Amino acid sequence: MKQYQTIIQVIGALLAVLGATMLLPALVDFQDANPEWRVFALSAAVTAGTGLLLFLSTRTVERATLRLKQAFLLTAAVWTVIPAFGAIPFLGLGIGYADAFFESASGFTTTGSTVIAGLDSLPRGILIWRAALQWVGGVGIIVLAMVILPFLGVGGMQLFRAESSDRSEKVLARSSDIVAWIAFIYCGLTLLCTLAYAAAGMTFFDALAHAMTTLSTGGYSTHDASFGYFQSPALEWIAVFFMICGGLPLVIFIAAARGEVRRFLREPQVLAFLVFLAATSFVAAVWLSIGRGIALEEALREVAFNIVSVVTTTGYATVDYTLWGPLAVSFFFVLTFVGGCTGSTSGGIKIYRFIILFQVIKRQFRTLANPSRLETLKYGGTRIPDDVPPSVLAFLTLYIASTAVVTLILAALGLDFVTAVSSAATAISNVGPGLGDIVGPAGNFSTLPDTAKIVLGIAMILGRLELFTVLVLLDPEFWRW
């Protein structure tokens, strides 16, 4: 049981930190003379109290090394327990726990789907809490865990690896250095985004809240109309820039900050990501301009904002793009699966995997044409390890299968096909808005059955941890320590 006690100790420490975080919105509401501050204060007491109880009850456990299997279990446990407690403040809105858990899971996984309406009239405390959920969920939970684990005598690098099934090149030797740089880059970009939003016309509160949900590619807004509330081209282009930053690998920013600026141009997935966004935005803008008879500049802004929002899995919306016709609906549904770069805060399949898939398909075509030909798969001029292509293909298969299973479950609960399949896709991909009148860019998930909300909340966590980290726990072999 020693390994489980270590996991409980870490979860307890994180819950204590989460409880302390709840004091921020409590202070905001207290400053506004809003009685809702008591809800956050009570939630903080319950969460931090539970965390301290778990931590202190396992404090006598001798220092242990976190093995890879424990890292998987700890990662899955953290991303389930933390949203469960993060849901408590939402109960103050008078909603049920299923709605509260959905909102919290959507926040921590940076999905951005919501069941809450009337955002414009809500207290500022609950609005900043929603933003804080996504900002912390972007990279914060893993960073906190890696900071806390060394004090417990537990190696943290395994946890960083377990959160994503991909491999990222280590730009620094020590995990503690990586954590420090990630925190510095993440906070720095958030500050720059806040200042840019404020300079372009947002209030400081809106600027801070939207900066937190832009860099985390989460998409929670302080207004029901999402980013369309501001009706500002300048703000939209600023958001496009920082959403793209959120979709780029954080290690690229670390390398650039350390003087390796050329690494931006040498990283294949970064180039592919930027070229894909530019090409699709331009083609779609021309199509929209011709079809709707509007200026190309306006069409480019509308298209670029919404394409970048969906591809980076941010989920902001300025217009209801489903009104652009069946082709646009199908186009944005396909974009739901793309995602940003590996090592970023975005969800989706990720550009890196598409590059590997393209290499595999290209080799297969050439092998069919010339069976005796031997071709080595390369990524950025480096040979791709033999175990990478099978793992990518396995992930893609599991990704499609998971989306199909969630779709069937939602359909069994009474949802129509468009709502069911788009809800499943947006949950697994952590995008936010789905398609149709109910869960589309102009709607929300409040009218879905409670069971469907719980299923989607679990699907969001499954997608955020990239499937394998959670589903490996269902393998009986996993539990044979």
Summary of the structure (lengths in Angstrom):
residues: 481
radius of gyration: 22.0
end to end distance: 11.3
largest distance: 76.6
contacts: 1697
relative contact order: 0.11
helix: 69%
strand: 1%
